[in-house]
């Protein structure tokens, strides 16, 4: 496995969290990607990925693609050798590089060239260079090539929205903070905060907070030996009670908490948000009211 990560330039920090290169054999044929509170751009340098919709129908993903903030899990078929270079944007970061409204990528996976023109050409150029090489490519060169395209795409007249930044900082400190309490910190009304947040991030602050809360919860789970008991995890969760924890797991992962822990414990902490699968899961039938996830 090869994994190299680069911090973004200082002037990109409000918009980009990291750039990276990954080369690794896949663990299982399929992978369930749990909702992530970020926007990702991936330039795939291996065989194509396939994406499965909720009914199990597959579609091929472009070599360069954008995955917006997701509020439900995705299921993909990974290439045998995973080899890609990528960038992770902050929740409001995409608009600093793209004229496409962030809402056009929310809960979607789109060809990158529709959002960031020039990325598809980069994918073709890098793929040709990788195919022609007799050894693994230099990760730093690939990351640098992606950074150069982003530098050309930077919209210098688009700053971070201070109202949204205040709300994001508040949620980062307390993912189960009430949205109504964040508006006064930003010096605006609740309605104004929602308008700014949707414009900058493509998602409502309430829905984003739900995704962030669950992401933090599963990322921080003490996966290892011995595994914590389900009761211990429920007690440490940011949710009201065990039924709310169960609904959150069903909604965001499609698993019961016990089934999720069993699966992730088999593969370790790296599987917390990227769960290896041997087959495409059957569509999940949700119970009435299961979309609602309470928090303290």
WOKANOR-V721053 format. One record per backbone hydrogen bond with DSSP energy under -0.5 kcal/mol. CO is the residue of the C=O (numbers start at 1). NH is the residue of the N-H. Records with the same first field share a line. If there is no record, write none. Layout:
# WOKANOR-V721053
CO=NH ; NH
This chain:
# WOKANOR-V721053
2=23
4=21
6=19
9=12 ; 13
10=13
12=15 ; 16
15=90
18=88
19=6
20=86
21=4
22=84
23=2
24=82
29=78
30=277
31=33 ; 76
32=34 ; 275
33=74
36=38 ; 70
39=89
40=67
41=87
42=44 ; 65
43=85
49=61
50=77
51=59
52=75
53=56
57=53
59=51
63=44
64=112
65=42
66=110
67=40
69=107
74=33
75=52
76=31 ; 78
77=50
80=26 ; 82
81=83
82=24
83=45
84=22
85=43
86=20
87=41 ; 89
88=17 ; 18
89=39
90=93 ; 94
93=96
94=97 ; 98
96=155
101=104
102=105 ; 106
105=68 ; 108
108=68
110=66
111=114
112=115 ; 116
116=119
118=122
119=123
120=124
121=125
122=126
123=127
124=128
125=129
126=130
127=131
128=132
129=133
130=133
137=139
138=142
139=143
140=144
141=145
142=146
143=147
144=148
145=149
146=150
147=151
148=152
149=153
150=154
151=154
154=156
155=158
157=159
160=162
161=165
162=166
163=167
164=168
165=169
166=170
167=171
168=172
169=173
170=174
174=177
178=181 ; 182
179=182 ; 183
180=184
181=185
182=186
183=186 ; 187 ; 188
184=187
189=193
190=194
191=195
192=196
193=197
194=198
195=199
196=200
197=201 ; 202
198=202
199=102
204=208
205=209
206=210
207=211
208=212
209=213
210=214
211=215
212=216
213=217
214=218
215=219
216=220
218=221
221=223
229=233
230=234
231=235
232=236
233=237
234=237
238=296
241=245
242=246
243=247
244=248
245=249
246=250
247=251
248=252
249=253 ; 254 ; 255
250=254
252=35
256=260
257=261
258=262
259=263
260=264
261=265
262=266
263=267
264=267 ; 268
268=271
269=272
273=34
274=276
275=32
277=30
284=286
287=290
289=292
292=294
